[in-house]
């Protein structure tokens, strides 16, 4: 088998695996009820009002255009919200995990 054929087979196999795992992921697989409700709201299959956590609910409303990042109590979550809207920088987020997530989403 020539090298190009091997590369194409490898690529096709990889794409098959990646797309299969992407389809198997859903909001229903999220264990945390607030994160699950947030996921459903982002997909348009739920409401921000059903989220128990006030900060996550505020982030949901801000993302949907019905609220403001300013109403988020946690400073890192607020900075993350502003960065997602283009009104802030990922560098201003203190939490290394949230900052890394912010930078990853900006790519």
N, C-alpha and C positions, 0 to 999 in steps of 0.2 A: 504494500500500500504506500503510495507516495505521501510525502510530508503534508501537502495541502489537504489531502483527503483526511488524514489523521487530525489535523487542526480543525477542520469543519465538523468532524464527528465529535471531537472533544467539546467544541463550542456549542453544538446542538444539545449534547448531553447536559452541559452546564446550564443552558437556558431552560431546559426542561425541568431540571431540579429547582432552579430559582423560581420559575413561574409557578411551579407546583406548591412550593412552600409559601409563596405570597398569597395564593388563593386560599390556603388552608388557615391563614390568619384572619381573625375576625374580632370584633369587639366582644363577642360572647366569651372569648377565651381569656379575657382580662379578669383577674381575680378580684381586684379592688373595685367595689361597687361605684365609687365616685369616678374613678378613671374610666370604668366601663360606660357610665352615663355620659361622661365627657366625650368619649369616642363616638357613641351613638349620636350625640348632638352635633359633632363635627361632620358626621356623615349625612346629617339631615334626617336621621331616624329617631331623634329624641329631642329633649328640651334641656336647656341650661338650667332651668328651674328645678330639675330633678337631681341636681348635683348637691350633695350635702355639704361638702367643704366650701366655705365662703370664698376662699382665695381661688380655688379651681372654678367655681361658679362665675366669679368676677372675670377670670381669664377667658372663660367660654363666652360670656356676654361681650367682652372687648373684641374677641376674635370675630364674632358674628356682627360687630358694628353696633351693638345695642348697649354698650357700656364703655368704661374707660379702664386702662391699666392702672390709673391712679387709685382705684378702689381696692387694689390687691394689697393686703397687709404685709406679706412677706417681701422683704426688699429684693431678694434674689429673683423670686417669681415675677415681681413687678418689673425688674430690669430685663428679664427674659421676655416678658410681654412687650415691652417697648422695643426691644431689639427685633422681635418678630414682625412688628409693625413698621420697622424702618426708622423709628424715632429714638433709637438708642444703640448701644454697642454691646456685643457679647463680652467684651473685655471688662465691663462694669459689673459682671455677675461674679459674686464671691464663691459660690459653690462650684468646685471644679467639674463635677459631673454635669451640672446644668449648663455650665459654660461650654463644655465639650459638645453637649447636645445642640446648643445654640449654633456653634461654629459648623457642626455637621449639617444642620438644616439650611445654613446659608449657602452651602456649596451647590 
